[in-house]
């Protein structure tokens, strides 16, 4: 059974429909990518899962219906790192991390923070700094760190590479791979950079105007003529 | 009017009176800021909410309770009342324009004022405070126990709140919900309840301010109206966004207007409020965000 399953999910912003029936699934411990051009509905797909957009259709998470409200979704074990990273810019790095652990009743916050600092030593150096003063890369680390603090079962990640230097992108995807193997977190990642995404994902879905047009394993997609031409650029 | 010769003893007494006034403004200004930060709205009912709870204290004391027995009961009632007001009156208009919410708080002020006149009547009542009005000697300056009590009680509450906001998980969630509601939902914070909690805390601050000032003035349904104006001024002075600013602004304003009223002849006691507002106007020309209101640094 899949951890996350979407069947014919539609979503709208006011009168504008952004998703026209998306069906996808993420298995336990899997990293799945969602590819597509601007406006294809990638971000909306993540928002439909986390409950931050009005949606319809069948959504199940580890066998149960996904709650409608964002707060409840977070409590169910889904961490969403949104576009623009959603850090609390006025709060300190440490406070951001503490907030990540907000839904957890038990468990040691300090221990988890130590794990985060192990992944991203830079965050420990900046522990008491206001999050808004961090560089883009550091903010992305903080956003991931905050997500780790929640000990989620599924991580929704929106454009982690956006605006970051290639070296940082490599580092972030390296951490993602570790998180996946060591913490058993499943990941659904939206990415403009299709080459990068396919290098790390086991499977991927290609969206066009709010629909899944192609899906398959990363190898299959790399061999697919139209995907290669439109998204991989060779 | 002749202003008597300047003595340091009198100056110190005036200073103490100013700090006492200021600590009341500080508490009320902090209540305004807490609500403003989370809803971007000035709560015009803050004064009447405070007076209403002070009347409840008066009734309890009339029924034989001592001040310090009534005190926690009133705070509990204020908290529940504040939360209830948010849930029942503010929640339905939460996503409406700021103007709509402002009108709702104005309506609430009128409603509470009318209710107070209906229940307790419009006349002045004497409110017996917990502190004696006799003076004690503080470094050669006679200062009333009441003034000291008011300052200590008000500032103790402020300090307690500061610790709560800084060190507890709930306090952190309250701050997070105020600065970034969307991200707060994503980490599982129930933002709606945080707003209600903010109203509860604001109501408690108001109740303390009301119960502290009532023994100094007289208790009537309009007791807090002028004080609320000063509290607005204090909050703007400190920066509407800044809790620290509200407290500093409150004390600063209390001291400034007390000293101005005493030592600047043409201001006296009648021109205190306009003088305070003039000062703030001048300050805002130099620092539009208020003393402590700062824009968060953002890099993307």
Interface residues (C-beta under 8 A of the other chain):
Chain A: X50 X52 X69 X70 X71 X74 X75 X79 X80 X82 X84 X86 X87 X88 X89 X90 X91 X95 X98 X99 X100 X102 X103 X130 X132 X133 X134 X135 X136 X139 X146 X150 X163
Chain B: X169 X172 X173 X175 X176 X179 X180 X182 X183 X184 X185 X186 X187 X188 X189 X190 X191 X296 X297 X298 X299 X300
